[in-house]
Amino acid sequence: MTAIGTDAGTMTDPAIAEIFADAGADGFLHAREIGVDGDAEVDCGADEPVVLASVFKILVLTAFVRAVAAGQLDPTERTTVTARYRTGGIGTAGFSDDVQASWRDLAQNMMTMSDNAATDVVYHRLGADAVDRVIADLGLQNTRLIGCCEDLFASVVADLDGEDGDDLDELLGAAGPERLLGIGALDPARTSASTPRDITTLLTALWTDTAAPAEACAQARAIMAQQIWPHRLTSGFPSGVQIAAKTGTLPTWRNEAGVVTYPDGRQYAVAVFTRAHTLAERQPRVDAAIGQAGYAAVERLRAAAS
C-alpha cells in the first residue's frame, strides 16, 4: 500500500504503486521533506528489503568525506587503479591500462558515472570498517553490505559455478533465465541490501550535516549533484528542479536515490527501488517510472504541506 503520512493521519494513495505496475515492475519508495518538523512521508513498501546495487556507493562516499575531514586521507594524493579492478564498464573499470588518479577524482568517478573500479579502490583504502561505521552511526538497522563491487561480482561468479578469472559477462550470457534469477546478487537476503526508508535517512543526514562534519557533507552533496545519468529520477521532474542522486543497476533491479531541490528551496529525500518482471537488458519504462513515481511522491508531500 502506498500512503502519505502526516501529523493528522495517513491517507492511502494507490497511484504510485500503479506507476510501477504499469511499467512491469515491483516498486519500493520512500520520500520525506528535509528540514521540517513532523512525520509527513510517502511510503510505498518503504520498509521492504531491497537490493542496493550501486546505491551502496553513497555509503562509501560518506565514509570518504569523513576520512578526509578527519585528516586520515589526503584527497589530492594519487594512487593507481590496476588490472585487478578492470571489470569492464564505464570509467577506470573499462580502461585498457593502469591509470593514476587522486582519491578525490576517484570518489567523483564513483558517484558521477558509477565507476566500479574507482569505487573498489576507494573502498579498500578506507576499509570495510569505516563504511560499516557509517551504517552503525546513522542507525541504518536494515542496511547490510557484503563488501564492494569486487565482492559482489565474486558472488555472481560463484553462484554460476565459475572460477577466479572467468569472464563475468560470458558467465551471465551463458546462464539461463531461471539460473540467473536465482543468484544471490538479486536477493536482498543474500547481498548488499537496505530499505528505502534507511536510504532516505542516510540522505537526510548528509543534507543536514549530521552524517559527517558540515564541510564534509557539503563535499558529498556537491559530488552527488554531478551525476551524469538523467534517465531515471531526473526524467520525472521539470526544468529548474535540482537533483543530486545515485543510481544502481543489476539484472531486474533498477534504482535511484537522491535529494530533490525545488526553486523555492524546499528539499526532499527520495529513494526508489524497482524489480522488473523480466530480465530484458533495457527497461526504459521502468527507468521512466522511477522519475514518475519520485515526482508523484514529492508533489504529494508539497500538496500535504500547503
N, C-alpha and C positions, 0 to 999 in steps of 0.2 A: 504494500500500500504506500502511496505517496502522500505525504502530509506536510502542511505548513504549521509549525508550532509557533504560537505567540503567547504572550503573557495571559491573554484572555482565553486560551484554549487551543484546540487543534482542529484544523479543517482538512478534510480529505480532498485530494486532488489527483484523479487518475490520469490526467493528461500527460504527465511526464513519463509514466510507465508506458503509455500508448506510443510515445515517440520512439522509444526503444523497440517495442514490439513491431511497429510498422517498418522499422529498419532491419528486422530479422535478427534481433539480439536481445539478450537479457541485460538490463542496465541497473547500475547501483550508483546512487548520487547522494551527496550531502552538500548543502550550501548554507553559509551563515554570513551575516554582516560583521565586519571587523570594526572594533572601536565603539560599539554601542552597548548599552545595558540591555538586559532582557535575554530571553531564550528563543527568539524568533529563528526558525530554521526551516529548510526544505529537506525532507527526508524521503528518499526512495531506496530502501534497502541500505541505509547508511551504516548499519552495524553488521552487515553481512561480510564475511571474509572474501577478499578479492586478491587476485594475483597482481603484484605491484609492477612487474616488468621494469622498465626504466624509470618509473616514477620513484623508485628507491634512490635515485641519484640526488633527489632533494635532501635526503638524509646525509649523503656523502658531502654535498655542498655545505650543509650546516656544520658538519664536523670540520670541514676545511676552513671555513671562515673563523671558527672558534680557535683552531690551531694557529692561524695567522695572528689573531688578536692577542693570543697568549704568548706570542713570541716563540712558539715551538716550530714554526715553519716560515722560512723566508720566501715569500711568493715570487720573488724575482730570480731565485736560484733555478738553474737549469738542470734538467735530467734527460735521460734518453729513453725513448719508447722503442723497445727492441722487438725482434721477431717473436718473442714469447707471446706478445699481445696482439699479433697480427691475425685477427679472426675474420677479416673481411668486413665490408660495410663502409660507413662514412667516416671521414676524418682520419686520424692516425691509424685507426684499426684497419684501414684499407690501403695504407701506404706500402710501397714495394721495398722501401729501405728504412733503416733505423732513422729516427728523427729526434733532434734535441728541441726542447721547449721549456719555458718556465712553468712553474707549478700553477701560477695564476692563468696562464694561457691554456694549460691542460684542463683546469677546472672550468674555464669558459667553453672549451670544446665539448666537455662532458655535458654541459647543460644546454648550450645553444643548438648543437646538432646531434646530441646523444652519442658522442664518440665513445664506444665501449672500451677501446684501448686506453684512452685518456682516463676514463673512469677507474679502471683497474690499477693503473699506475698510481693515481692519487689515493685510491683506497688502500693499497699496500703501503704507501708512505705513511698514511695516518694510522693504520692498524685497525683491525675489526673492533677492538675495544672502544676506540674513540667514536666510531659510528654507533655502536650499541649503546654507548653512554648517552647519545642524543635521544634515543628511544626511551631510555630509563628516565632521564632528567625531565622530559616533557610528558611523562606519564602515558605513553602510547602503548597501552596494555595489550592491544590486539595486533601489534606490529611485530614481525619477526623477519630477520634476514638469514639466509643460508650462506651469505658471502657476497662476492661481487659477480660481475659478468662471467669471469672465468669459471667460477664455481657453478653458476647456472648452466653454462654450456657443457661442463663436465657431467652434470647430472643428466642432461639430454643424451649425451654420448653413451653413458652407462645404461640408461633406460632402453636405448635402441641396440644394446649389445655391441656397441663399438669399442674401440681401443684408443688409447692415447695416440694422438697423431692422425686419427681418421678425420676426413673432411666432414664437417658438420652439415654443410648443405647437401652433400651426397647422401648422408645418412637420412636426413629429413626427406629428401626426394624419393628414396627407396622405401620408406615406411608407408604402409597403407594407412588410410584414414583411421581405422579402429586402433591401430598401434600408436599412431601419433596422438590421438586424443587421450590415450592412457598414460602419457609421460607425466612425470611429477611436476615438471615446469609449468604445466597448465592447471595444476590442482592447488588451491590455496592451502590445503592441509600439508602439502609436501614441498613447498617452495617459499620464496620470499613473498610475504603476504601482509595485508593490513586490512583496514576498513575505510570507507570514505570518511567517516567521522574522525578517525585518527589522523587522516591526512589533512583535513581542514584544521584540526588542532595544531598540527605542525606548521601549516601555512600561517595561521593566526599568530603563532609565536614568533615567526620570522617577521611578520608585519607589525608587531607591537614591541619589538626589541626585547623579547623575553627568551628567545631561543639562544641568544648569544649577546655579547656587548653591542650597543647601538650601532657603532661603526661597522661591525661585522655583519649585522643583519642588513644594513643598508647595502653593503657589498653584495650579499646574496640576492637581494631584491633587484639590484642593477643587472646582475648576470642573468637572472631568470627573465628579465624584460627583453633580453636579446634573442630569445629562442626564434628559430627561423621557420618553424612549421605553422602554417596558417589554416590547415585543413580540418582541424577538429574544434577545439573550444573557440578559437578566434573567429571561425567561419560563421558562428551564430550571432555575433554582436555587431552593431552598427559602427560606422566610422566615428572616431572620437573617443571610443571606449578603449582604454589601455589594458593589455593583458600580459602578465608575467607568469609563465607556466612551464610545465614539463610533461611531455608525452611519455607513453610507454606502449610497446607493441610486442606481442608474441602470437603464435598461431591461435586464432579465435579471439584473443584478448586485444582490445584497443582502448587506451586510457588517456586521460589528461587531467592534471590538477594544477590549479593556479589561482591567482588573485586578479579580480576584475576591478578596474578603477573607472568610475563614471566621471563625466566632465564636472559634476557637482562636488567631486571629491570623495563621495561615498565608495567604500571598498568592500568586496565580497570574496570570501574564500570559497572556491568551488572545486569539488573532486568528483570526477565522473569516470566510472569503470564500466566496460561493456564486454560481454562474451557473445560473439556472433554464433549463429546457429549452423554455420558452415565453415569449412576450412579454406575458403577462397582467399587467395593472397591479397586481392584488392577488395576492399569493402567500403566504397565511397558513401553508401547510405548510412553505414554505421558511423563513419567518421563525421558526417554531417549531423547525425543525431546527437553526438556529443556536444556540438555547439548549440544545437536547437534546445536540448534539454538544459544545458547550462544557462542559456539566455532565459528560458521559461522560468527556471528556478530563481534567478536574480530578479526578474521582473515581478515575481510573486512576493519576494521579500520587500521590494520597493513599494509595491501596492499596499502591503500589510502595514507598512510604516507611515503611509501618507494619511 
